[in-house]
Amino acid sequence: MARLNAVDVALWGMRVTVVLVVVVGTIGTLVKDRYTIAQWVDFVVFGLTIGAIYAQIALGYTMVYGVLRMINFAHGDFVMCGAFAGYFVATPLDRSGYLQDHPVLGMSAILVVAVITSTAIALLTERVAYRPFRRVTGLAPLICAIGVSFFLEQTFRGMFGSAVKSYPSPAWQRSTFDVFGFNVPRVDFLVIVLAVFFMGGLYLIVQRTRMGTAMRAVAEDGETAALMGIDVNKVVVFTFFLGGAMAGIAGVFYAFVYKQVYFFMGFTPGVKAFGAAVLGGIGNIPGAMLGGLFLGMVESIGPTLFLDGLGIPAPYQLRDLIAFTLLIMVLIFRPQGLLGEKMAKKRA
Amino acid sequence: MSTMLATTCRGLAGLAAAAVITLASGPIASGPAQAAQTLGPVTDPIGVVRVPKGAPIQIGGMWVISGPDTALGLDEQRGVQIAFQDLGGKLLGHPLKLNTEDDQCNAEGGQTASTKLASNPQLFVVLGPGCSSVATPGAPILWQQGIVLIGTGCTAPKLTAADRKPEYDGFARTVYSDSEQGKADATYLFKELKAKTIVTIHDGSPYAQQVQQVTADNFTAMGGKVLSQEAVSPTDVDMHPLLTRIASEKPDVVYLPIFTAAGAQIVRQAKETPGLEKTKLMGGSSLLSADFIEATGPAVVGFVIGYPDISPDAMGKGYPKFVEEYKKAFHEAPISGYHGNAYDGAMLAAKAIEKVAKTDKDGNLYIGKKAFRDAVFSIKFAGISGPIACDAHGECSQFHPSVLEFTSADPKSFSTGTNPKKIWP
């Protein structure tokens, strides 16, 4: 039996501590019996809602990484661009009463404008900022992505101001409806269902279409794919197209649930979605979806379930700590992420 | 190998020497780093600023002038601009120049803004900030260079507490302390709303953390019960899980003296949280702005905030004239609540300059930094926010409590007195 060194001992200590906190905290919380079943259902619904949004954003990170081996740190700002575009359509539609009277058409119009805006900005970014770095190795593409992120944020700040803008909230969104005897906010239900629908659609595109097959081929080995006649440029553009579209949809959903838009709003969900993509196995599409949902659920339920029972005050202050500690734990056990595969030496 | 060893030894020797020097120099200096200086007719123990004939007297400013809390800082900056205007733009024959830095209402921004201002050798006073999280790191940085910070909107009790550290000796403020605000809020909650249980929420900022603590302590002392003291991050958007947790405690009131972005999310989402739909929510002075109304939407109607009484009756005699000047200069009514305090801060600085500055025969002006600091702490006058007279710890303002209630979700209707309107006392 191999001897344990100091690092192994520290890692095992960390694992045991986290497992103890989770188990003891959960038992303590359940024994306290402070929350009703309806409140636990609420925690789950809130977690699924934010998780579905993280998952959609995470898809953009994971697809670009899969094809270009590049972390597109501006992706969170594509989300912000979509949310802003949606705001400028949603506000007049709401004021005129159209969004209330024709929710399907109104929401469709908002989503279409948001998707067009986010996609256009994603494609423009790829063409102007990222393509010149395509063959460059090292940190230059990453720095370029961070630069694009700042550029987009400050451009929107300059154009629309730095104050927080309020997203419309038509009455049909504010109501709840019954799911197995529990009241679920309609907007949350809508976001979860539509996010699953759009992510399912994206998965089918990637798995079942010629372009999706080409994407997977480029992700596997770009040079060989090019030798086989695949137009790599076209595949990259298509990848940014899909990522931008998902970012636009996620931006509108995010804004409809949390009701605010401002120029810096893409940063935090962007970072979390990137964490979700890594958690699921970066480059893996179902992994990004699973990672997003996992992160959302842990953020929503974790502080109450794990820390309430331990008597820790103000547990929601620690929600990011809990979420990212669990993320680290998962990566310690499975460095390739939840659904990631071990990479061949060439790709790793 | 031997080269590596020699390099390592030299490195360790260097570290040891640095450690010895640090220990020998005693504790980190807490007062101004400058030595006594004589310039022209002035000798001062911590330095003298010389303003050449015709050159401007430079006064620093730091406020939040970007992001969700812009209205808070911009309103104070405008108050100072009107004070300069009332002084005729000049003092002792020198034009007045305001050098403003954006502090972003957070500790990092405050540190950067203060460091930048402290590097200007012509500065001896800085006005602002509006946020205690800025003043907390900023005041010691400025005082190291002998620069006085006159707080215009930062209300954390510790900044002017009797046991404050010497590095805050250069800090005074023309705005009240939240120890007063907390007492008033607790009184309103317990005696007016008849609340028996509350939950408080802070965002980790010195202002929010301290005012909710003072309120909680006073509320408990009156016989009420604080069920829990929760915390969020200023950038959090999903408050539903936290609010569901709070709903399980069934408090009479949720007290949230936090800033615009997170405050608006809580007020909005509380209305959608089962069990909290009808629970009374109360905020703090940081939420008095049109931006908060815009960010909160319809849920803002009925929301109340504890605030010093800035109705014309409670303010100084000059306040109505000031409001007219404000409207004329900026084509809108005051956009937040600390403009009067900022105006008085600028006037306090001007009076202190007039008291200590000396001019030589060539027309150059000299201001001793220690003398200026002492003048700020000793001057008394009737300000537009009320009487200004500093105690030994830099508290120069007087507090009159009030509670304001938002009456409309239209940001354009923002006007202290009507939206929000005074409902107590």
HADDOCK unambig.tbl for C-alpha pairs under 7 A between the chains (distance, minus, plus):
assign (segid A and resid 34 and name CA) (segid B and resid 248 and name CA) 6.91 0.50 0.50
assign (segid A and resid 35 and name CA) (segid B and resid 248 and name CA) 6.21 0.50 0.50
assign (segid A and resid 39 and name CA) (segid B and resid 244 and name CA) 6.65 0.50 0.50
assign (segid A and resid 43 and name CA) (segid B and resid 241 and name CA) 5.79 0.50 0.50
assign (segid A and resid 46 and name CA) (segid B and resid 240 and name CA) 6.76 0.50 0.50
assign (segid A and resid 46 and name CA) (segid B and resid 241 and name CA) 6.91 0.50 0.50
assign (segid A and resid 162 and name CA) (segid B and resid 66 and name CA) 6.04 0.50 0.50
assign (segid A and resid 162 and name CA) (segid B and resid 67 and name CA) 4.77 0.50 0.50
assign (segid A and resid 162 and name CA) (segid B and resid 68 and name CA) 6.35 0.50 0.50
assign (segid A and resid 163 and name CA) (segid B and resid 67 and name CA) 5.76 0.50 0.50
assign (segid A and resid 163 and name CA) (segid B and resid 68 and name CA) 4.72 0.50 0.50
assign (segid A and resid 163 and name CA) (segid B and resid 291 and name CA) 6.48 0.50 0.50
assign (segid A and resid 164 and name CA) (segid B and resid 68 and name CA) 5.66 0.50 0.50
assign (segid A and resid 164 and name CA) (segid B and resid 291 and name CA) 6.92 0.50 0.50
assign (segid A and resid 164 and name CA) (segid B and resid 295 and name CA) 5.52 0.50 0.50
assign (segid A and resid 165 and name CA) (segid B and resid 294 and name CA) 6.16 0.50 0.50
assign (segid A and resid 165 and name CA) (segid B and resid 295 and name CA) 5.45 0.50 0.50
assign (segid A and resid 166 and name CA) (segid B and resid 294 and name CA) 5.77 0.50 0.50
assign (segid A and resid 166 and name CA) (segid B and resid 295 and name CA) 4.72 0.50 0.50
assign (segid A and resid 166 and name CA) (segid B and resid 296 and name CA) 6.60 0.50 0.50
assign (segid A and resid 166 and name CA) (segid B and resid 297 and name CA) 6.22 0.50 0.50
assign (segid A and resid 258 and name CA) (segid B and resid 237 and name CA) 6.38 0.50 0.50
assign (segid A and resid 258 and name CA) (segid B and resid 238 and name CA) 6.85 0.50 0.50
assign (segid A and resid 260 and name CA) (segid B and resid 295 and name CA) 6.50 0.50 0.50
assign (segid A and resid 300 and name CA) (segid B and resid 241 and name CA) 5.67 0.50 0.50
assign (segid A and resid 314 and name CA) (segid B and resid 229 and name CA) 6.31 0.50 0.50
assign (segid A and resid 314 and name CA) (segid B and resid 230 and name CA) 4.23 0.50 0.50
assign (segid A and resid 314 and name CA) (segid B and resid 231 and name CA) 5.40 0.50 0.50
assign (segid A and resid 316 and name CA) (segid B and resid 231 and name CA) 6.67 0.50 0.50
assign (segid A and resid 316 and name CA) (segid B and resid 232 and name CA) 6.45 0.50 0.50
assign (segid A and resid 316 and name CA) (segid B and resid 242 and name CA) 6.32 0.50 0.50
assign (segid A and resid 317 and name CA) (segid B and resid 231 and name CA) 5.31 0.50 0.50
assign (segid A and resid 317 and name CA) (segid B and resid 232 and name CA) 4.99 0.50 0.50
assign (segid A and resid 317 and name CA) (segid B and resid 233 and name CA) 6.45 0.50 0.50
